[in-house]
Amino acid sequence: MFTARFSELYLNNYSRLLRIARVYIPQQEEAENLVHDVFVSMWEHREEVMNIEHFESYLAVSLKNRCLDYLKHLLHVAEYADHITETLHEELTNKINSLNCYDAATFYDNEIINNAVKKAVEGLPPRCRQVFLLSRHDQLKNAEIAERMGISENTVEAQMTIALRKLRAALSEFLPKSNR
């Protein structure tokens, strides 16, 4: 009984559902996949679905939810790609800066540089030092630092700006001329 009803529903609603899906999902193949997923899910849950009076409404709501899930997934993928791009950009910038800093004629022993950095960080004001260490050492985000310290994100950003300015000044002899 449900097989005949299902075939009728599929034939009568597929085109309409595909038009709706294409409004939100411009890629034909993805829109078709989402519509097919709705019908597959309906078939898989046919025991529960048989009691539904308004199949068309059920199909429309199911399609809406599939489209929302798909778009949320795309958004997550895009955010992740942006994060990876930003991280890669930062890493490459650091490497370029590191290479710009390297001067074979003026070779600094790692111990000298490490001691200078440690001394410069210790010379920061207490809250400024704490924000800097949470950011750079513990690799926390500004929001996490703000929550942990009970301060606003703007205060975290201001403290990081102060820390970086003071560290840049304290470590200027180790930085390339363009960063001084």
C-alpha positions, 0 to 999 in steps of 0.5 A: 500500500505505501509503495504505491502511495510513495511512488505517487508522492515522489512523482507529484512532488519531486519537481516542486521540491527540487525548485524549492531546494534550488532557491537555497542550493544553487548547485543542481547536483547538491539540490537533487541529492538533498531532495533524494535524501528527503525521499530516502528518509521518508522511505526508511521511516515509512512506518511512522510516516504512514500516519501523517495526513499532510505528506506535502507539508512533511516533505517541505519541512524535511527539505527545509531541514536538509537545506539548513543542515547542508548550508550550516555544513558549508559555513563550517567548512568555509570558516575552517578553510579561513582559519587554515588560510589565516594560520598558514599566512601567519606561519609563512609571515613568521618564517619570512620575518625569521629569514629577514632577521637572520644575518650570518655576520651577526649571529646571536646564540640562542641562549642570548636571544632566549634570555633577552626574551625572558627578561623582556617578558618579565619586565612587562606589567603583571596583567600585561604579562599574564595576558601575553603568556596566556595568548602566546604560551597557552595559545588561548584566544582573546575571548578565552583570556577575557573569560579566564581573567574576568576582563573584556576582550577589548582589554585583552586586545589593549594589553596585547598591543601594549605587550607587543609594543614593549617587547618590540622596543626591548628586543629591537636589536634582534628584529629586522630594521623594518620592524623596529 
